[in-house]
């Protein structure tokens, strides 16, 4: 957990999970529950420049970019997001809730392509240097999550089209990351009704705040 000075008076919460896990829904629910206290954002995106980069990353052919180029694009988007949205909101004492942050890059580009993890970590340390105070990892079976993600037909399915084996590797990576950072990452069972999941997340968040 970061010191109050490091997070500038606010609270920084991220939601993570494989594609179709329901993390976006739960991020919205927590933000709605917190009302004016919350700033809801997302990655890649969350700021005008970062949203432009988002379209380059989540649309098009799966082989559109090399893994190294992907990492650079994600880092550029995250830096813009940090400067223009996250830091100002934290300085104003808000609860910043982001749908994905650096853990996604660690897993999608760093675990699924293990040789690139040192590059992911080096760029994060150099250009970002911030971790969420609290992360909710929404965990569910890859096959069910993949079916849900593809059914959305959002046009932002570049990673879903890489298939179930890729999603299984991602899930393993996220769970390994949670075991390595148990003080920050809370694993939530996503194979339940959204209302039940939201209630557990709200209870966990409020307990964390008063601890």
Secondary structure as GFF3:
##gff-version 3
##sequence-region A 1 211
A	DSSP	beta_strand	11	16	.	.	.	ID=ss1
A	DSSP	alpha_helix	23	34	.	.	.	ID=ss2
A	DSSP	three_ten_helix	35	37	.	.	.	ID=ss3
A	DSSP	beta_strand	38	42	.	.	.	ID=ss4
A	DSSP	alpha_helix	48	58	.	.	.	ID=ss5
A	DSSP	alpha_helix	67	81	.	.	.	ID=ss6
A	DSSP	pi_helix	82	86	.	.	.	ID=ss7
A	DSSP	alpha_helix	87	91	.	.	.	ID=ss8
A	DSSP	beta_strand	95	99	.	.	.	ID=ss9
A	DSSP	alpha_helix	102	105	.	.	.	ID=ss10
A	DSSP	pi_helix	106	111	.	.	.	ID=ss11
A	DSSP	three_ten_helix	114	116	.	.	.	ID=ss12
A	DSSP	alpha_helix	117	127	.	.	.	ID=ss13
A	DSSP	beta_strand	134	139	.	.	.	ID=ss14
A	DSSP	alpha_helix	142	151	.	.	.	ID=ss15
A	DSSP	three_ten_helix	160	162	.	.	.	ID=ss16
A	DSSP	alpha_helix	164	180	.	.	.	ID=ss17
A	DSSP	beta_strand	185	189	.	.	.	ID=ss18
A	DSSP	alpha_helix	194	210	.	.	.	ID=ss19
###
